[in-house]
Amino acid sequence: MGKILLTGGCGYIGSHTAVALLEAGMEVVIADNLSNSSRDVIDRIGTITGKKPLFYEMDVCDGEALSRLFSQEKIDAAIHFAGYKAVGESVAKPLAYYRNNLDSALTLLETMAAHGTRVLIFSSSATVYGDGTPPYQEDMRSGICSNPYGWTKWMIEQILKDAAQADPTLSVVLLRYFNPVGAHESGLIGEVPRGIPNNLMPYVSQVAAGIRDHLNVFGNDYDTPDGTCLRDYIHVTDLARGHLKALEYALDHQGTEIFNLGTGQGSSVLEVIRAFEQANQLTIPFEIAPPRPGDLPVSYAATDKAERVLGWKAEKKLEDMCRDAWNFEKKLR
Ligand code: WQD
């Protein structure tokens, strides 16, 4: 078998997926411009697996550089992680988001076509369900996204569906992630937010580390059991295993398939705080703050399709996610 290209493979989800693929005996090539990650992730992946991925420092929007990569390596499949992902920033800089996220996806697709690579797995997001009613089923009509980041995921999904429709030899899998959290149990790789974290778990970890003095809980008057929002948090190593299963599936099927990667369970913000405190034996000071604009009260996955078709199911519990998130945070300091 040839090699698997991971664009954005130095990032949070890409690096954990690189580990899962290398441990399954696959050869991994990473293309990353390090705009939101660092080179030592390559060494860390090597330390965990005993095998080092090949690394190309490059921007996936650079068609010539990408074409050189495809000429030098025999790429059987690509997993496209590279992209901008900060929701708030996408509202402030929509053109940068549309340019970068759409351009990288199109450049990758065109380069794959020119070099005869037929298999593509795409990092999509539960955000494409918009304001639909959970549990979200893959065949539900996607909703109205609430920000440009979400729309880029929605648009790239559509582009990939159209491309696979036009070329029946293509195999495309769209993976809709719910809320990935936690880190590799070694504490060597994990999520490294730039500046003030937007997402709950990295923020809680920084409060635990004393970098922030308290957590603001965005709203406690939602129509949920304790009034705070429910999310489907999934351990990043479960998510990484999901990519391996999706890749194996895509390598012997054609057409487009969509899979949710979630646990199917909603946890509230207060439950996350409690789980973090219990798993790590510490206290997270928090205050109730006004709701964050654009937040949905409830989001969780329907998981039966991934289980039935891919034979994949998330295994780790909220407690594992909190323990591994804190283990990683401690090693960063
Ligand atoms: C979870 C819950 C907040 C921070 C976002 C994107 C999504 C995807 C993942 C990524 C919510 C509450 C949070 C805080 C809080 N994108 N919260 N205090 O909003 O479900 O999903 O990240 O690449 O597209 O929308 O995740 O972790 O930001 O929030 O109370 O300081 O925690 O209100 O209820 P979200 P999140």
Residues whose N, C-alpha, C, O or C-beta is under 5 A from the ligand:
A	BS01	WQD	K85 V87 S125 T127 F178 N198 N199 L200 M201 Y203 N216 V217 F218 C229 R231 V269 R292 D295
